[in-house]
Amino acid sequence: MALSELAPSIPTLRNTDLAPPNIPVPTRRLTVLLGAGASAFAGAASTSDLTAMVAGRNVSGSILAALRSREETISANFEDALFVLEEIDALAGNSSKRAASMLRPFIELTGVLDALGLSHAEIRRERFELMEAIATSFRSINYDTAWRKLYSLLRPLLNVFNIDVFTLNYDQVADVTIYGLSMLSGKGWFDGFGRPIDMDSNLGFRADQYAHWDPTWGPKHLTLAHLHGSLLFGYHASDRRMAHSTAYEIVQAQTYEIARRSWAWATEAATEDPTLDFGGVVPIVSGLRKTGKLNVQPYANYFAEFAHAISASPYLLIVGYGAGDEHVNFWLREYTLIHGEQARVVEITRSADPARFTMQRFGAYPFEWSSLPGSNDALVSRAGVRCLTITGGVTPDRVFEGRLEELINTQYGGALRY
């Protein structure tokens, strides 16, 4: 399994103090939302890093420069450039997408392509190759050291909660953390993949098991969902009937190398055949209008489960989320409406400005913030929804173990006790 190769130290630690003995099965569930700030400490590429990478590319860089030459898009980033590539590809090709088909007669696209000096094939190839370049930007992460940071944050919480982790990141920091939690606690984890489908041992998504957990399989202690894709996701040509217009699906590869082979194949196939439409099947979801790419497995299944988890449990932990995704923000607002005074939120964020706190921006009620007595980096909300916000973000040298439990128990009256 790729995770044991990414973090080979984890299996050797079963008999250390990192692996305390099991305790009774929790009855409560905690929803965890991980944004870019939950991986940045490990050296994951930031938006500015990815934008700089795009600026250095011939095709994407030209598009980004054109966007930034206009006052209304002067702050364009890598996702804006990718969005332009995707839209031009959809409009120039023979896409079966209804929106593109309706707009094509009203848009003189040749002028756009001529201005860029590019053919449709070149636009399409750049779209796929840019995805590979984004993935390459994350290869410097040392997962064998990175997992310990989030492990120390989540391990005490696993004593009293079953945990559902939803990550917006492409990297495997969340994966190796959950793998470590599972290995060192003896509690199983599940991400929906589990059906070997080819010689490379790529795993297919099991929608039936993901939606209907059988109690005979044991407690569902830990779940992991990559809401916006993963570097281990790959393309697979399937003979199964799909809800979308293509016969391709996302699978989970055993290694990065296997995943990349499928990416390379998809690039060549899409470039050689301009009529080939992958129907929104992409291993990493980026660009604008992300909601239009979430109607395929496993993203639709994951997002439905996120909505369910947010609705079902009043316990929520947000780590490093910049609040840039409208489809996620909608459910955070719904969370405050659903749970109201029963809500218990902990947010770890880099910003010290309450105006930037996630619930302040997207909660449905007015908030009143005050510093937590005896702490210079923790604020609490006494009005709106009960929130504990820890500023300063996740950094390589910051220790949460012990202190986080103390803060939570102080704010929420012993919430981490049975």
Secondary structure as the mmCIF struct_conf table of DSSP 4:
data_model
#
loop_
_struct_conf.conf_type_id
_struct_conf.id
_struct_conf.beg_label_comp_id
_struct_conf.beg_label_asym_id
_struct_conf.beg_label_seq_id
_struct_conf.end_label_comp_id
_struct_conf.end_label_asym_id
_struct_conf.end_label_seq_id
HELX_RH_AL_P HELX_RH_AL_P1 ALA A 2 LEU A 6
TURN_TY1_P TURN_TY1_P1 PRO A 8 SER A 9
HELX_RH_3T_P HELX_RH_3T_P1 ILE A 10 LEU A 13
TURN_TY1_P TURN_TY1_P2 ARG A 14 ASN A 15
BEND BEND1 THR A 16 THR A 16
TURN_TY1_P TURN_TY1_P3 ASP A 17 LEU A 18
BEND BEND2 ALA A 19 ALA A 19
HELX_LH_PP_P HELX_LH_PP_P1 PRO A 20 ASN A 22
HELX_LH_PP_P HELX_LH_PP_P2 PRO A 24 PRO A 26
BEND BEND3 THR A 27 THR A 27
STRN STRN1 ARG A 28 LEU A 34
HELX_RH_3T_P HELX_RH_3T_P2 ALA A 36 ALA A 38
TURN_TY1_P TURN_TY1_P4 SER A 39 SER A 39
HELX_RH_3T_P HELX_RH_3T_P3 ALA A 40 ALA A 42
TURN_TY1_P TURN_TY1_P5 GLY A 43 GLY A 43
HELX_LH_PP_P HELX_LH_PP_P3 ALA A 44 SER A 46
HELX_RH_AL_P HELX_RH_AL_P2 THR A 47 ALA A 55
TURN_TY1_P TURN_TY1_P6 GLY A 56 GLY A 56
BEND BEND4 ARG A 57 ARG A 57
HELX_RH_AL_P HELX_RH_AL_P3 ASN A 58 ARG A 68
TURN_TY1_P TURN_TY1_P7 SER A 69 SER A 69
BEND BEND5 ARG A 70 ARG A 70
HELX_RH_3T_P HELX_RH_3T_P4 GLU A 71 THR A 73
TURN_TY1_P TURN_TY1_P8 ILE A 74 SER A 75
HELX_RH_AL_P HELX_RH_AL_P4 PHE A 78 ALA A 92
TURN_TY1_P TURN_TY1_P9 GLY A 93 ASN A 94
HELX_RH_AL_P HELX_RH_AL_P5 ARG A 98 LEU A 103
HELX_RH_3T_P HELX_RH_3T_P5 ARG A 104 PHE A 106
HELX_RH_AL_P HELX_RH_AL_P6 LEU A 109 LEU A 116
TURN_TY1_P TURN_TY1_P10 GLY A 117 GLY A 117
HELX_RH_AL_P HELX_RH_AL_P7 HIS A 120 THR A 136
TURN_TY1_P TURN_TY1_P11 SER A 137 SER A 140
HELX_RH_AL_P HELX_RH_AL_P8 TYR A 143 LEU A 158
TURN_TY1_P TURN_TY1_P12 ASN A 159 VAL A 160
STRN STRN2 PHE A 161 THR A 167
BEND BEND6 TYR A 170 GLN A 172
HELX_RH_AL_P HELX_RH_AL_P9 VAL A 173 SER A 185
STRN STRN3 TRP A 189 PHE A 190
BEND BEND7 GLY A 192 GLY A 192
STRN STRN4 PHE A 193 PRO A 196
BEND BEND8 ASP A 198 ASP A 198
TURN_TY1_P TURN_TY1_P13 MET A 199 ASP A 200
STRN STRN5 LEU A 203 PHE A 205
HELX_RH_AL_P HELX_RH_AL_P10 ALA A 207 ALA A 211
BEND BEND9 HIS A 212 HIS A 212
HELX_RH_3T_P HELX_RH_3T_P6 PRO A 215 TRP A 217
STRN STRN6 LEU A 222 HIS A 226
TURN_TY1_P TURN_TY1_P14 LEU A 227 HIS A 228
STRN STRN7 GLY A 229 GLY A 229
TURN_TY1_P TURN_TY1_P15 LEU A 231 LEU A 232
STRN STRN8 PHE A 233 ALA A 237
BEND BEND10 ARG A 240 ARG A 240
BEND BEND11 ALA A 243 ALA A 247
STRN STRN9 TYR A 248 GLN A 252
BEND BEND12 GLN A 254 THR A 255
HELX_RH_AL_P HELX_RH_AL_P11 TYR A 256 GLU A 272
TURN_TY1_P TURN_TY1_P16 PRO A 274 THR A 275
TURN_TY1_P TURN_TY1_P17 GLY A 279 GLY A 280
BEND BEND13 PRO A 283 PRO A 283
STRN STRN10 ILE A 284 ILE A 284
BEND BEND14 GLY A 287 LEU A 288
HELX_RH_3T_P HELX_RH_3T_P7 LYS A 290 LYS A 293
BEND BEND15 ASN A 295 VAL A 296
TURN_TY1_P TURN_TY1_P18 GLN A 297 PRO A 298
HELX_RH_AL_P HELX_RH_AL_P12 TYR A 299 ALA A 312
BEND BEND16 PRO A 314 PRO A 314
STRN STRN11 TYR A 315 VAL A 319
BEND BEND17 GLY A 320 GLY A 320
HELX_RH_AL_P HELX_RH_AL_P13 GLU A 326 HIS A 339
HELX_RH_3T_P HELX_RH_3T_P8 GLY A 340 GLN A 342
STRN STRN12 ARG A 344 ILE A 348
BEND BEND18 ARG A 350 ARG A 350
HELX_RH_3T_P HELX_RH_3T_P9 PRO A 354 ARG A 356
BEND BEND19 PHE A 357 PHE A 357
HELX_RH_AL_P HELX_RH_AL_P14 THR A 358 PHE A 362
BEND BEND20 ALA A 364 TYR A 365
STRN STRN13 GLU A 368 SER A 371
HELX_LH_PP_P HELX_LH_PP_P4 LEU A 372 LEU A 372
TURN_TY1_P TURN_TY1_P19 PRO A 373 GLY A 374
BEND BEND21 ASN A 376 ASP A 377
STRN STRN14 ALA A 378 ALA A 383
BEND BEND22 GLY A 384 VAL A 385
STRN STRN15 CYS A 387 ILE A 390
BEND BEND23 GLY A 392 GLY A 392
TURN_TY1_P TURN_TY1_P20 PRO A 396 ASP A 397
TURN_TY1_P TURN_TY1_P21 GLU A 401 GLY A 402
HELX_RH_AL_P HELX_RH_AL_P15 ARG A 403 TYR A 412
TURN_TY1_P TURN_TY1_P22 GLY A 413 GLY A 413
BEND BEND24 GLY A 414 GLY A 414
TURN_TY1_P TURN_TY1_P23 ALA A 415 LEU A 416
#
